[in-house]
Amino acid sequence: MKATMTVIELKNNKSQKLYPITLGINKTGHLTIAGLDITELVKKYGTPLYVIDELTFRHNANEYINSLKKYYDNFLILYAAKAFACKKIFKLANEMGLGLDVVSGGELYTAIKSSFNSSNIYFHGNNKSEEELHLAIRNNTGRIVCDNFYELELLQKTALSKNKVVEILIRLTPGIECNTHEYIKTGHLDSKFGFDLEYLDEVLKFIAKAGKNLLLKGFHSHIGSQIFEIEPFADSTEILLEQFKHVKEKYKVELTELNIGGGIGIAYTKEDNPISIDEWAKIITNTIKEKCKKLGLNLPKLICEPGRSLIAPSGITIYKAGSIKQVPNGRKFISVDGGMADNPRPITYQAKYTAVVGNKMDLKEAENVTIAGKYCETGDILIKDIELPEITHDDLIVVFGTGAYNYSMSSNYNSIPRPACILVNNEKSEIIIERETYEDLLAKQK
Ligand code: LLP
């Protein structure tokens, strides 16, 4: 039996990030994940269906852990919750010794309800509310990553009123341009996130004046997401360390935590060629060691915050094909039972994805089609121009790399309930988020 070309080619892709590692094809020509036939999963759970492969998540987390262990002694890897904020995934991350980067009261609340080790939670965000800060302080959140003067004042007030010492990092804008979509760049100068370096002294004076309630541990920066090159990461790391030096010289304080954010890209198509986690770890840790030596600094604790590269390749979405439209002398549209509300990335960032026909893995590509969503927007196209075997209604279209920024960015546009999400491992599957119902859509309506 022959697997489709697409699968063979993509498995040859050097980065191998696109697929869950347990993906296979069985004797009936069906795609399998964690040893489970996707046609059986669909019978049990319906479509559209998000599927997360536990082993791939663990594998990716271990890749970060083992790579950093090889090159550096003192580090903490935070799972960036925004990629997919869900109790079960938080539990897995906690169990593996990862910390957590949260950006809202809701993500923090999910973490609390998952019994996440609170000292490993880092609270980000450019407009945290007083209520969110209260929640964080009440629950002994490990670090608050301060973004602006308004927040510093709120935080000082809250910490003082609760008589707590709050350990903080300062988010800096290093002024780094990186090559990614404009909407997911964050480290450039004209960014809404973080303090510009020229305000640093003012920040430090504020903290010094605040007294014992605010304890500065280090600096943070996050330059953007889906980044393929290493240079911007290395550059921003150096810029942060220069600020460590500045603090040491001017204030006689040696900061101990260097948080370099997340942002490592993954392959969504076979053309994508991101840096490997190991390569990234090697270069970043070398940069830190060399720069610290040059500046006469002790090696700080290294903190990083990957989201996409941990969870995106673990996820697939299974859709069912419905209507098929051949435009005379034009495209052939295959409409599926999901689209822009369960995966807003194509319409938002013109993101590209790869798909296969999961119940026809023994057939060769036969035609060029466009996979369209079912939402009432012309732009609701999941994949433009892809070679697939001939498709009929009820065929299963499986899209790869949907573990990150899919469920977490999903909506109920057109009053369509969100799909279910299941976790698979070792021939077993379990629901981790129930499929929404029409009643759920009306639950808050009067
Ligand atoms: N740390 C901070 C402070 C962040 O803002 C982000 C992502 C991360 C870590 C994790 O970055 P990652 O390793 O996942 O690239 N919705 C967009 C991505 C937005 C990312 C926002 N910040 C997308 O679908 O591409």
Residues whose N, C-alpha, C, O or C-beta is under 5 A from the ligand:
A	BS01	LLP	A80 A83 H124 I184 H222 G224 S225 Q226 G261 G262 G263 I264 E305 P306 G307 R308 S309 R345 Y405
